[in-house]
Amino acid sequence: MLHLRVTSPPDRTAAVATLLQECPGVASLAVVRGASIRPPGDLVLADVARESTDEVLTGLRDLGIDTDGTISMETVDTAVSRAAELAERAAPGEGADAVIWDEVVRRTSDDAVLSWTFLAFLFLATALAAIAVVLDSAILVIGAMVVGPEFVPLAAVAVGLVHGRISLLRRGAVTLVVGFACAIAATTVLSLLARAAGWISAASIERPRPLTAFIWAPDRWSFVVAFIAGVAGVLSLTSSKSAALVGVFISVTTVPAAGNFAIALALGDLGEMAGSAAQLGVNMAAIVLAGVATLAVQKAVGRAPYRGRSGARWKAPTISR
């Protein structure tokens, strides 16, 4: 269940209440007249089954509540109520499969911001990957994959392409380009310092590395693995199964490839630089393509006109502004 809080202009409160009353997935509904000071209006509270939320939000947008009022949602961890059980049963579909597109756009937009925190995590992950290359340590490679924060900006690019949100696409792309450029540059500087101190040499990456050689040697499986991981990652972002993202991080070699590129750059190994760049590009392209395909399918099969308890399609009343 999700708790919905709506601030509605007084002239639209009746329409909002009707919309929610007609929705079979609404478990509870309350209207408090004149309760909102900013923006001025009425307060409408409702508990809605997750599978009905996207249709409700579409109806509220049709009423202009997103521009003249406010709409907020929060997850209800536990709802001990017969009404909640009946609402979840009456709502079409399954809650785990339901996609709340406003939530997806907001989450990817917020997490794809180029911030100091993002840069710090990406640098730490890239540096850890570079150390993993030198030590030929699979454990450190996995650690670098988990620390890396790059998946959400990739998902933001896919969401921006599918939903035609150019600003979101641009934000994700800029975050990725600037983030990886800074992380690789900083890791290269550290690698040069380690080389000057005698900690690493060309032999560090020229020797056989059976546990980490895959990082800079893309093959036909690289695209397949990244594509499957991209599908899983987008499904975890659009559903309530967000814990699956950890598995996605572990399966994609974007950050390890960036770390290998940095240390190869510091040691002047052009072959490994080219292989790492190819691996990074293949993985990022596969994830974006997988995201676009997954989101397009979800959008095609999951978007349906809002229908109330009577089964008739609900239409927003005409609002004079």
N, C-alpha and C positions, 0 to 999 in steps of 0.2 A: 504494500500500500504506500501511496504518497500523500502527504498533506499539502493541500493547495490553499494558498492565501491570495486573495484577489482584492485589490482596491478598485472599486468601480465608481464612475460618475453616477450620481443619483438617477439620471434619466435612463441609465442602462442596467441598473441593478436588477430590475424585474426580468430582463432578457437573460442576464447572467444566471439568475436563479432558475429560470425555466430551462436553460441549457443544461445545467447540472442536474436538475430534477429528472430530466428526460434521459440522462445517461445511465444505463444499467450498471455501470461500474462504480457509481458513487455510493459510498456506504453511509456517509453522514453529511449534512449540509446545515450551515448556520449563516444567518444574515444579521449584521449589527449595523443598524442605520446611523449614519452620521459619525461613525467611529474614527474615520480617518481624517487627520488634520492636513497632512501633506502626502500625496495630493488630496484635496478635499473630496469627500465622498463617503461611500459605504464600504464596510468590510464584509467580505464573503469568505467563509471558511468551509472546506470540504475535504473529505478523505476519499481518494480515488484509487481504484485498482490500476496498477502500472500499465496493463494492456489497454486501458481506456484513456490514458493521459494524453497521448499525442492528439487524438481526435478532439478532446476537450480543449486543448491549447489552440488547435486550429479554429474551433468555434469562438474562443475568446479573442483571437486575432481578428476574426471576421467582424466582431463587435467593436474593434478598435481599442480594446482594453490595454493592449501593449503600448499604445501611444498616449492614451488619455488617462490611464490608470497604472497599476502595477500588477505583475503576476510573479509569484515566487512559489517554489516547491522545496520540500524536504522529505527525506525518506523516513517512513515510519518503521522502526525496527520490529516492534511487536504491536499487534492490534488484536486485543482480546475482545472480540465482538462477534455476535451472530450476524449482524448486519455486514460486517467486513467480509465474513466468509461467503455470504450470499452474493455480495458485490463481485468478489473474485470469481465465483462460479458463473455469474451472469455475464461478465465481461468476455468478449470474444477473444480467443487465442490464449496463449500462455504468457505469464508475466516475464519469464526468462527470455522469451523470444521478442518481447515488445521493444520497439525502438522509439525513444523520445528524441526527436530530431533537434529540438531546441537545446536539450541537455547535451547532445553530442557536439553540436556547434559551439556551445558555450565552453564545454570542457576542453575541446581541442584548441579553441581560441585562447583560453587562459593559459594552458600548459605549453603552448607553442611560442610564448613570448620570449624574445631574446633578453634574458636577464643575467645578472651576475651569477645567480645560483645555477642556471643552466650551463653557463660557460665553465663554472667551477667543476660541476659534475662531469661534463664532457672532457675537460682537461684531465681530471683525475682518472677517468676511465681509459683515456688514450695513453696516459703515462703508464698505467698499470698494464695495459696491453703491450706496450713497448718492453717493459720488464719481462713480461711473459715470453716475448719473442727471444730475448737474450737467454733466458733460463730454460726455454723450451718447456714451459709449464702449462699444461692444460687447465689446471685449477685456477691459475691466475687469469687465463683467457676467459674462463667462465665468470670469474669475478668482475673482469672488465665489462663483459656483456651485461651483467646485472646492473652495474653502476651507471652505464650509459643511458642518457635521457633522450636519445634521438628519435625514438619511435613515434612519439606524439606529434612532433613537427612533420614527420612523414605522413602521418594520418591526417594532419591538418591540410596538407597539400591535396590529398585524395578527397577530403570533404569539400574543400574549396572548388575542385574540379567538378564534382558531382552536383553540388548545389549552386554552382555559378557564383560563389562568393570570392571575388577576385582579391579582396582585402585579406581574407583568411589564407588563400593560396599564397599570396605574396608574403604574408607573415611567416608561414611555415618554411617557404623557400629561403627567405633571408636568414631566418634562425639557423637553418641547416648549413648554408654556405658560410656565414660568418662564424658560426660555432665551430665547424670542423676546421676552418682556416686558422682560427685562433688556437684551437686545441693542438693541431698538428704543428703550428709554429712554436708554441710553448714547449711541446714535447721534443721538438727538434733541438731547441736551445739546451734543454736538459741532457739530451743525448750527446750534443757537442761537448758539454761540460764533462760528462762521463768519459767521453773519448779522450779529452785532454788530461783527465785524471788517471787514465790507463785502465779504467774499469771495463771498457768495451773496445773492440777493434773489428776490422773487417771480418776476421775469423769468427766473430760472434754470430754472424748470420750466414756465413758461407758454409759452416759445418752442417752435417745432417741434422735436421730438426723434425723428427717423425711426428711429434705431437702438435706442432704449430705450423707445419708447412702448408696446410690448407688455407691459411690466412691470405697468402699472396699468390696462390695458384688456383684461380677459378676454373671450374670445369662445367660440364653439362648439368651437374647436380646443384651447382650454386644457385642458379635461377630458380629451380624447382623448390629447393629448401626455403629460400627467401620468400617465394610466392606463397607457399603453404603457411609460413610463419606470418606473413602479412594478412592473410585471410583470418587466421586465428586471432591476431592482434586487433583487427578491426571489429571482429565479432565480440571480443571481450570489452572493447570500448563502447559498443552500441547496446550491449546487453548488461545484465546485472552480474555477469561472471568476470569481473575485472581482475580476479586473482590469476587468471590464465595469462596475463601480460608477462609475468615472470618467466614462464616457459618460452614466450616469444623472444624475450631479451636474450635468453641463453642460446637460442637456435640461430641467431642472425649475426654475421661477422662484420658488421659495419665498423664498430669501434676498433676491434682487433686489426682490421685492415688499415685503419687510420694510424694506429700505433706502429704497425710494421712500416708504413710509408714514412713516418717521421724518423724512425731509427735508420731506415735505408737511405733517407735523404742526408742524415748526419754522417753516414759512413760512405756516401757516394756510390751506392749500389743501384744503378739505373734499372737493372732487370727486376729487382724486387720492388722498386718504386712503381714500375709500370704494372706489374702483377697486382700490387696492393691497390692501385688506383682502379684497375679493372674490376677487382673483387668488390671494392666499395661502390663503384658505379652500378654493377650488376645487381647487388643487393638492394640498393636504394631504389633503382628502377623497378625491380620486381615487387618490392613492398608497396610502392605507390600504385602500380598496376593492379596488384591484388586488392588494395584498398578501394580503388575506383570500381573494380568489378563487383566486389562484395557489397559496397554501398549502393550501387546501381540496382543490384538484384533485390536488396532489402527494400529499397525505395519503391521498386516496381510491384513487389508482392505485398508489401505492408501498408501502402497508402490506400485508404478507402474512404469514401464520403462518410461523414458523421451521421449516424442513425440513432434515434432515440429508442425508448422502450417500445414504442408502437411499431418500430421498423421503418417508419417513413424518414426520408432524408431531411435533416434539420437545416433550415436556412436562417441566416442571421437577419434580423429585421433591419429595415433601412433607417439609418441614423442621420439626422440632419445636424450638421456641425457649422 
